[in-house]
Every structure is written in structure tokens, then in C-alpha cells.
Amino acid sequence: MTTTQSHGATASSSAEGPVVRTTAGAVRGRREHGLAVFRGIPFAEPPVGPARFAAPRPARPWDGTREAYEFGPPPPQEPGLQARTGAVPATPRDDDWLTVNVWTPDPDPASARPVMVWIYGGAYKLGHAGSPGYDARHIARDGDLVVVTFNYRVGVEGFASLEGAPANRGLLDQVAALEWVRDNIAAFGGDPGQVTVMGESAGAGSVASLLAMPRAKGLFGRAVAQSVPGTYFSDALARDIGTALAAEAGLRPTAADLSTVDPRELTYAGLALGEKMVRYLDRWGQAAPTTTPFAPVVDGEVLPTTPWQALASGAARDIDLVAGHNRDEFRLFLALGGMTGRITDERATSALRLYAPGGEAGERAYRAAFPEATPAELYERVQTDWLFAIPTLRLAQAQRAGGGRVHYYELTYPAPGNGGTLGACHFLDVPLLFGNFKADLGALLFAGVDVPPEAEALSSRFRRSWTAFARTGDPGWPEYDDERRLVQVLDVEPTVTAFPQEASRRLWEGHGFEALPLAG
């Protein structure tokens, strides 16, 4: 997949707003908060009609100057947090899902500022770069650099495994967006040779995938992975889930069949399957209770191996990495699922036997390692470890094993909303990084309180560390290694210490994360 190289890309200013000429045509942005901001620039053709379920194709050139004032519409996705409704928009331009947005201090090609590219999360089934929480003005302004966000296909359109379609179309969209950055960002004042990709949750899983993908080679030199999910599907599992998903719509699992259904309507097939996935426990194993029928697929081509295998073999040794997780990741999902205060010892036992390494032996090991833990604490701990904490740690260890550099962090600052009961839960790092505390899920994490000064201070520290890393490769704390295991703990009083979750680290020692298999 290639895009036209940038030759003579230029920028200019007018009373109406700055104008930049991209490889596809000129775009006009706006001056906001001391920045030039451009929204909704196509980086690929709308993936509809003959392009449905295909790899992304370069955007067609346009004449004149395109107004880049509004975010492009979200890709089709099920209703939910950070998602939009499934209603079908009325105008053809609503199919322009594959768009980029740029915040830049100065759209002057001579500026050559570092570039940070954000990849949103959302369980590979939700998300939109236009969500208020991803407004990047604080990062761009505080760090004096260029920030890019973009949409990529999620859910059925981006990740369902279908006959006649390439796997991991959402990841291919991300590669296409990074190719757009390579070819165009100099005209916006960015340095295409100094690009950092960053993402959280499924966005971090995407970052980890890009580190392992040959097609992404050379498109970025640094990466930040915040809470990497350990869920990658084997090809057999993905195809079996794709068959069940198509059956929800009364179709065969082929691109030709699914192309007959409007993509916005097809999102409800994914939603319906997610609600009944636990019925497939015997076939889908650990994937079944997640209610998420989508994940990157280790298909042997787009994604040749898992990120842990790829990094350990040296695939990303020339890329600087920051990786980390939040101490109480899974507590958010307990709250969102209405499970807070409802975890019995029976539920804890089931979770421990399903997720802890070793099954029943793993359950006993967890209970021995955390003898004072309540059933709810054990339930939360093992799922935090399995889903985010240990996979992220393993990514750091794999990067070291492959000869690369990595800095590790753990966020322990508790979300101040809801009486602090959510702790340092999943997603808390996002409002702290972007400084948009009350947007999206931040409205829950900071509910009922004014943003405290210590949160503002920690937010500024996040941005200083992340932007320093983008600029120099050093976020301000020592590298991680397997001897000292030094970690930056982010809290009211940040400290550097040995990996804080030592009991969990020991429980998972020697356990490898493979692509989730099809059981039978």
C-alpha cells in the first residue's frame, strides 16, 4: 500500500484561516487557542461500495480549497460509551470516516516540530477521533509540537474475519493514516522523521500491533502504549467468531454477503453477539466473557505474529518505547457493568480458574499470594493482571529481550470522582494526558468534584513526560530492565521504584501470551 510522496507541499495564511496544500489538495483550518487546527481531512477513500471490506485506498484529489473545520463522522459502530447512534446519516459525505485532524503551533514547513499521533481505544468496536476527550490542544500547545488524531474502522468493518477480505482492516487504516503523516505532515510544521505513535487500551493494542507489522516499518520512531490488552485472536478463533457474527445477520461470513447490509445496521450484529458470547465459553475460552468479538488477528500476513513474539525477536529494537498500566484497571468495568458489591466467592473462583495461569493451581496461587483479599479484590486483581497489567509488562520485557529501549510507568493516582471508589482505574490516564477532565468517561472519573490541584499537576506531568519522550526519547525516568525493574509511579508524589505489583509479576513469571485459540 502506497501513497503519493509529498513534493512541494506548502502552507500559507489568510484572514479566513491558514491554508495547507496536501498531496490530495488544499485545506483551510482555523486559529484556535494559539494553534492552527485542521479537522476532517480525508486520508483514504470512504470504504463503501466496491471498497467495502477492502484495504484502504488513497484519497482522491480535490480541486480548490477544502474547509477543514469539522471532524469527520465516526466510523460505523454500536451505540455505547464514546460511540454514536447507529442512525444512518443522510448525506454522502457522512461516509468520509477515514479522516485525520491536526493541531499545530505553526503550519510552516520550516518548523519541523516533533509529531505525536494518537490512536483511540474502545475495545476495537467503539471510538472516534472527534470525541471531546481527544481534543489535543493542551498537548500541542504545552509541548510545542504537532498532534495528529484520526479515525479507523472498528467492529465488523475493521476487525471481523471474513472470506474475501483482508484481516485487520482497522490496522491497515492506521498504516494508511501514518503514511499520510509521512507524506503531508511537513506542510503542517511537523517533522516526518520524528513521529511518535501513542494509544490507550485498544489504541495501545494497535500500537503494539504496529510495532510488529512489517507494513508499518519506518513510519514512526517512538511509541507509547498505555494499558495494552492481552487479547489477540488466532486465525481459527477469529474465523469462528466471524461465522457466528454473520449468522446474527442471517448471512454467510463473506465480504460479498455482508456488503449487502448497510454498515451502520451491521453494527447491531456485533452488539447482539457480544451480549451472548459467554454461551461460547467452551469454544472461545477466555475471549468469551469479554463481550468483545473483535481484536487484532494473528493472520500470518498483516500481523505475522503476536507483538510479544515480534518484539522479542527484535522487530522494534530501533523504536523507543514507553509502556505502562493503571493499578486498578478492571475496577472501571465492574462499575460500568453494575457489578460493584456483587462479586461472590463463587464468581471470584470462576474468574481465577479461567484467567490465572494454571487453572485451579493458579487460583490457589492467587489466594496464597493475596491472603487478605476479598472475593471482589481477587476477581478484580486477576482480570486486571490478565487483561492489561501483565500483557503490558510482557511487552516491555519483550522489547528489552529484542535489544530495544523501554521506559515503564504505573498510574496509582485514584480517580477523585465517586468518592475515590474507582481507584486508578482503566482510562484515567486519558483525561490526565489530554487535560480534558470532564469529557467522555472523564465525566464519570471526575463526577461530583472540582478537578483537584493535584490532578492538574499530574496532568501537566503526563504531558511534559510524553512530549519530552517524543522530542528526545527520554520521558524523565530510568529505562526498565529485568534486573532493577525500575518503574515511574505516577501519583500525587511521583516516585521511581521497583515494579510495584511484585506478587502479580511472580504469579505470571514464565507465562507467555499467545493468540487466543479456538478450543474446539
N, C-alpha and C positions, 0 to 999 in steps of 0.2 A: 504494500500500500504506500503510495507516494503522493505528495502534494507539490505544487509548483514552488520552486525556490523563490525567495524574496530578492528581487532586483530593483533597486531604486525606490524602495518604499519610502514614503515621505510623510511628514506631518506639518500642519500649519494651523493657525488660529484665526478666528473671525469673531465678530461681535456675537454671533449666534452660538459659538462653541467651537472647540478645537476639532480640526479635521485631520484624519489619518488615512493614508491610502494603503490598503491591504492588497494582497495578491489577487483578491476577488473583486475589489472595488473600494471606493472611498466611503468612510463612515464619519459621522459627526457625533461627538459626545457632548457632555455638559461639564461645566465647572461646578464642583460641589465640595465644600469643606476643605478648600485649598488643594483639591485634586482635580484631575481630568478623569471623568468616568464614562466608560463606553459599555453599553449593555446590549445583549441580544444579537451579537454578530454571528452569522452562520459560519461554522467551521466544516460543515458537511451538508450534503443534500438531505432533505427530510426523508427518513426511512419508511416511506409509504409506497403504495402501488407496486411497481416492479422491484423497488428497492427494499421491500418489506422483508425482514429477517435476513438481510444481506449485510456484508461488511460495509462500513460507511464509505461513501463516495465524496470526493472533494466538492465543496460548494460551487455552484455555478456563478460565474462573474455577473455583476450587475452594472448598469450604466448610471451615471450621475452620482449623487452623494446620498447614502442611506442614513437615516436618522437612527442612531444607536442610543435611544433614550430609555427604552423599556426592556426588562428582562424577557427572554424568550419564554414561551409557555413550558410548563413541566412536561416531561415525558409521561405517557400513559402509566398510571399506577393505581393501586387500590386506595380507597379512602382510608385515612388514618393520620396519625401524628406526622407532621411535616409533609403530608400529601394533600392533594386537591381532590375535588369530587370527580366522579367518573363521567360527568356530563360531557357530551360531545360538543366541542366549540364549533361555532358557526362558520368561521372564515377559513379559507385555505391556509393563510399564514399561521394558523394555530398548529399546523404540522411541523413548524420550524422548531423542533425540540432541541436539535443539536446546535447549540449556540454557546458562545463564550462571552465573558464580561471582564472588563479590565479597569483597575484603579491604578492611576499613575501620577506621581508628583509632577511630571513634565513629559509630554509626548514629543520629546526631541531625540532623534536617533543618536545624537552625540552624548546623551546622558549615560547610557549603558549601565543602568542600575540592576542589581540582582532581582531575580524574578521568583516569586512563590506561587505555586499552582495548587489550589485547594480542590480535593475530591470529596464530595459529601458522602455520608453514610446513610443507613436506612434499611439494613438487612437485605440489601440487594433488591429490594422491591419498592422502596419509597425514596423520596428525595428530590430536591430541586435547588439549583444554584441561586434562584431568586428568593429563597426563604429569607425572611428578615434577619435571622440569626447569622447568616453568612455575608452580611454587608461588611466588606473588608476595609472600610475607610480607616479604621484605627490601626490596622496592621500596616497598610501602605503609608499612612502619614507618620506614625510613630517610628517606623523602621526605615523611612525614606527609600522605599523600594516599590517595585511593580507587583501587584497581586492579580492573578487570573483565577476565575472560577468558571465552571462550565457544566452543562447538562450531559448526561449519558443515559442510554436506555437501561431501564431496570425491569424487574419482574419478567413476565413472559417475553416481552420484546427483547430484553437484553440478555437473559440468562437461561431460559428454558432450552433444554436439549431436544432438538427436532431434526428429523431426517430432512436433508436438503438445505440445511442452514449451517453456517459455521458456528462452532461453540463460542461462548464468551463474547457475544457481540457487544455487551456493555464495556468489556475491557478493550475491545477493538476501537470503540468510540473514544475511550480515554487516550489511546495511542494517537488517534486522528487529531484530538484536541492538542496533544503535546506536539505533534507535527505542525499544527497551526501556530503554536507558540514559537517553535523553531524558525518558521518561515516569516513571521509577522511581528514578533514582539519588539524587535529593534526599532520599528517605526513608532512604537508607543513609549520609547525611552528605556526599554529593557535590554538586558544582555542575554542573548540566546545561548551563550556559553556558560551561564551561571544560573541554572534553573534548579529549584528545589520543589519536589512534589511532596504534598502533605495531605493526610486524611485521617479520619476518625471512624472507628467501628468498621462497617463495610467499606468505608473510604480507606481505612488502614489496610484492610484485606486486599483492596485494589492496589494500594501502594506496594504491598508485599508481592502481589502478582506481577506488577510491572517490573519489579526488581528481578523476577525470574523469567520474564518474557523476552526472547530474542528480538521481537519486533519493536520493543521499547529501548533497545540498546542505543546509547548515545543521546537520548532525548532529555536526560536530566543527569545532574552530577551529585545531588544530595537528596535525601528523603527523610520524612518524618512520619512515623507510623504510631498512631495513638489508639491503643486498645485493639490489637489485631485479633479478629475472630479466628478460631482454630478450625472452622468448618469449610472444607473444600471437598467437593464431590468427586468420586471416581466416575469414569465414563459410564460404567454399568449402572450405578446408582442414579446418575443424572438422567439417563435414558428411561429408566423405570419410572422415575418421578415425572418426566415429561409425558410418558404414556398415560399416567393417572391424571395429569393436569388436562391433557387434551380430552380425556374421557369426560371430565366435568363439563366440557363444552359440547359433548356428543360428537367428537371428531377423532380422526387418527392423528398421531403425533408427527405430522409432517408440516413443513413450511407451507406447502401448497394448500392443505386443508385449513390451517389456522389463518392463512392470509384472506380467507373468505369472511372472517369475522372482524368487525371494527376493533382496532387495538384497545380503545377505551372500554369497550364491552368485554373484551377478553380478560381484562384485569380481574373481573369478578370470578373467573375460573380459578385463578391463583388464590384469591381470597377464600373461596369455598374449599379448596384443597387444604389450605393452611389450617382451617378450622377442624379438619378431620384427620390430620396427619398422624396423630397418636395411634390411630387404628392400624397403622402400617408399622408398628414397632418391630414386629418380627422380621420384616423385610428391610426396613430402613434404619433400624438400630438407633444410634444416638441422634441422627438427624430428625427422627420422627417427632419428638416432643418440642422441637424448636418452633413449630408452626411456620417455618420459613422454607418454602420449596425451591429456593434459589440460592446459589452460591457459585463461585468460580469452579469450573470443571477442569480437572486434570485430564485433558483430552489427548495429550501427546503431541499436539501441534501448536495451537495458540498458547497454551500453558503446558509445556512439556512435562514438568514435574511440580511437586509442591514447592512453595517458596523455601521451606526449611532445607529440602534436599538441594535445591538450586544454590542457595547461599552457601551452604556447607561445602559445595564443590567449587566455590569461588566465582559464581556468576555475577556477583555485585561487589567484588573486592575493591573496585575503583570508585565506589559510591559511598560517601559518608552517610551514616545513618543515625538518627535519634529515634529511639523506641521507648515506649513506656505504657503504663496502665494505671487505672484508678483502684484504690484499695478495696472499695465495696461495690464493684461493678454491678453485680446481679441484683442488688437491692432495688434498683430502679424498676426492674421487670417484675419483682414481687409487688411493688406499689401499683404499677400500671395494670397488672393482672388481678388486682384486688385480693392478693394472697397474703398481705401483711397480717400477721397474727393468726394465720390459719394453717401453719405448717405443723403437721403432726409428726411423731417419731416414725410412723409408717411411711409418710411421704419422704422424710429425710433418708430412711433406709433405701427406698427405691432409687432416689437420686444418687446416693453414694454408690450403690451397686451398678448403676448404669454408667456413671461418668468417672468414678475414681479408677485409676489403673489397677487392674487385678480383680475387678468384680467384688465378690464377698470379702476377699482378702483386703482389697482396697478400702472397703467400708470399715473393717476392723482397724486398719492402719489410720484412717482419718479419726476415728473415735479415740484411738490411743494418743494421737498427736494433739488432739484438742479435747482433753478430758472434761473440761468445764463447759464446753459449748452446748447450747440448747439445740433442739432439732432444727429450729429456724436458722440458727447460725451455721450448722453443718450443711443444711440444704443450700444456703447462700454461698458458703465458702467453696464447696466442691464445684458449683456451677460457675462462680467467678473464676476459679482456677482453670477449669476445663475449657471455658469458652473464650476467655480473654487473657488472664494473667500469665499462665504458663505458655500458651502459644506465643505471646509477645516476648517473654523471656527467651524462649527457644529460638525466636527469630534473631535476637541479639547474639545468642550463643552461636548460631549457625553463621552469622556474619563474621564473628571472630574466628571461627574454625576455618572459614574460607579465606582468611587473610585480610578482611576488611576492618574498618574502624566503626565503632558504635558507642554512643552515649545513651545511658538508661536513666529513666526517671520513674517515680511513683507519686501520684497525687493522693495525699491523705487529708487535705482540707475538706471538711464536711460542708455540703450544701446548706446554707443558712435557713432556707425556707422550710416550712412544715416542722418547725421546732428542731431542726437538725436531724430528723429521724432517717433521712435518706443517706446520710454519711457522704463519703467520697464516691458517689455512685457513677454509673455509666453516663456519659455525655457531659458531665460537669466541666470537663476540660474545654469544651467548645465555647460556651459563653465566656469562660475565663480567657481564652485565647482571643476571641473576636471582640470582647468588651461589650457585647450586646446581651446584657444580663436577663432581660425580661422577654426576649424573643423566643419563639418556638418552645422547646422543652425547658428553656431557661425560666419561663413563666411558672413552671412547677418547682424548679430547684430554688428559685428565689421568691416563692409565693409568700405573701403576707409580711414581708420585711423590706425595709430600705436596704439598698446594697451597702453592706458594711465597708468601712475603710480598708479593712484587711483584705477583702475580696478585690477591691480596686487595686490595692498594692500588688496582690498576687497576679491579677490580670496583667498589669504592666510588666511584671517579671516574666510571665509567659511570653509576651510579645518581644521583650528585649532578648530573651534566650533564643527564641525561634528565629528572629530576624538576624541575630548575631551569627547563628549557625548557617543561615542562608548566605550570609556575607563572607564568613571566614571558615566554616566547618567546625567551629568550636562554640557550643552553647553556653559555656561558662562553668563547666564542671568536668571532672576527670573522665576519661574513657572507661568503659566497662571491660573487665577481663575476668577470666574464670578463677583467678587466684584471690584477688581482693573483692571482686564483685561489687564495686562502688556504684552507688545509685544516688541521684539527686532526689531527695524527698521534698515535694512541693507542698508547703503548708504555711501557716501564718509566719513561722520562723523556719525558712528552708534550711535544710542541712544535707550534708553528704555523708552517707553511712553504707555499711554493707547491706546487701539485698534484704529488705525488711521482712519479707514473708518467707523466712528460712524454713519453717515447718512445712509449708506447702512445697517449696523448692525440693526438699528432701523426699517428700512423698512421690514426686513426679520424676525423680532422678532416673535416667535411663529410659524413660518413656518417649518414644518418637511419635510425632503427629503425621499420620499418613492420610491420604484421601479417604474419606468415609466410604466404606464398601457397601455393596448390595448383599444382604445376608442370605437371601435365598429366593 
